[in-house]
Amino acid sequence: MSKKILIDTSSNEETRVAITENGKLDDFEIESKKKNALKGDIYLAKITRIEPSLQAAFVDYGANRHGFLPLTEIHPDYFKIPASDQENLKKLSSNLQIDESIDEIISKEKKDEIPNNEDLIDDNGNNNKNRKKDYLSFFKKYKIQEVIKSRQVILVQINKEERGLKGAALTTFLSFAGRYCVLMPNSLTNNGISRKIGDYEERKKLKLILMDINIPEKMSVIVRTAGIGKTKKEISKDLDFLTAQWNKIREKTLKSSAPTIIHEEGSIIKRTIRDMLTND
């Protein structure tokens, strides 16, 4: 089998990438060279306005239009609430297998890797849907204007890009996709396996690998379908790369002033090399 990666950057308007297998086209993608914020990009931003009627905030992250940040997409660490409630919230969130918002913030070529809450059953057979309901109900005791303040500085990721007159939708639950893993550095959830991996033995093997590798505290990992058949060493190396990337983002954030871009998800060329380039 002969596989090739062909990259065309001759146009000033777009970049084209083609994957061929035995001389036949296997995959093709085009990326426009636009300046708008892209899904997955991370910004150090500042809250400009709280909108009680929407239970959301408008955020200045440096674009022409302010971004939209719902209360449910704000990490509890940003909340100005009593310490006792912070602990209760963390207990509730730690029972969740995976947050639905993660499915939205992974870029389009990876979004199906993330399991929905309804697809996850815990060891006791309990559907995670009820836990999500309990978690969201906690927010009802607070109004956004009580826990978030104007001019507060936060780290946000583009959830949905600008559309027409609508600004970008934002989240503070960050996520980074590697070749085999998705790292969620400030996740409130547990580790997991892509729902696309249906083979029981393969899932069992990957779960054992996740239990055996060093996952930093307060971070979560999802194994992508590309992780099928991979060794502990390969998955661990991918995780180390993502962790190092997160540490660089943290360092840059501490040295920066809002609003400013902190991390770009990567061009089509970077993603192609990450996902497709192998030793052969």
Secondary structure, 3 states (H helix, E strand, C coil): CCEEEEEECCCCCEEEEEEEECCEEEEEEEEECCCCCCCCCEEEEEEEEEECCCCEEEEECCCCCCEEEEHHHCCHHHCCCCHHHHHHHHHHHHCCCCCCHHHHHCCCCCHHHCCCHHHCECCCCCEHHHHHHHHHHHHCCCCHHHHCCCCCEEEEEEEECCECCECCEEECCCCEECCCEEEECCCCCCCEECCCCCCHHHHHHHHHHHHHCCCCCCCEEEECHHHCCCCHHHHHHHHHHHHHHHHHHHHHHHHCCCCEEEECCCCHHHHHHHHHCCCC
